[in-house]
Amino acid sequence: MAPRTARADVVGKLAQAHLGTNRTDRALATLETALAEDPNALGVRTLLADLYRSGGSWEPLAKLLHEGAAHVEEQTAQFAYLRES
């Protein structure tokens, strides 16, 4: 299994490839699965949040950000996640 950061990079590229072919559903599924496996994958969480925002998926975005606050160390980022959620 690839190290977490390498896996997160691959997942991000795969999600971007899905988006490039207008397969938002597959991009979302890829990111959601990866985040379930590694809740600390900040890049995956950020890309997923961007997709939720752009699609107007406010409830999943709020849940993602609220849960994500526990997985970031920087207090400013925690506040930003909680404020937006």
N, C-alpha and C positions, 0 to 999 in steps of 0.2 A: 504494500500500500504506500502511496506517495505521502511525503510529509504534508502536514495540514496546509501550509502556505502554498505549496506547489499544487495541491489538489484544489484549493480555492481559486488559484489562477486558472487552472484548466476548466473548472466549472464556470467561471466568469466568461472565458472565451467561448465555451459551448453555448452558454446562454446568449451571448452576443451573436453567435452564428444563427441560432434559432430566430432571434429578432431580425436578423438580416434577411431571412426568408419568410418574414411575416408570420412566424409561429410563436406568437406571444404565449400561447397556452403551454407550449413545450418549454419555453424559457422560464416561465413561472414554476412549472413542475420541477425543472432541473434545480433551480435556486432553492425552492422550498425543501426538496429532498436533501440537498447539500447542507442547508442550515439546520435541519433536524439532526443530521449526523454530527455537525460541528457548530454549535450555537455561538462560538467565539469567532467565527469567520466574518470579520467586519466588512470586508469587501463584498462578500455575498449578501450580507444584510443590507448594505448600502444600495446595491444594484436592485435587490428585491423591493426595497422601499421606493426607489425611483419608478419601478414598473407599477407598483400599486398606486403611486401618486398620479402617474400619467394616465392610468386606466380609471381613475376615480374610485378605486377600491378602498374606501376610507376605513371600514371596519377592520379588514386584514392589516392595513397600514398601522392603525392604532394599536392593535395587538402586537404586531411586529416590533414597534418602537417601545412599547411598554415593557415587553419581555427583554428587549435588547438592552435596556438601561442596566440590567444586572450583569451584562457581559462586556461592558466597556469600563475601563479603569479611570479614564479622565472624567473628573467631576463636571466639567463644562459640557462634555458630550452627553453625560447622563441627564443633565438638566434639559439639554436640547431635545433629547429623545422623549423625555417625560412631558415637556411642554407641548410638543407637537402631537403626542398621543392623546 
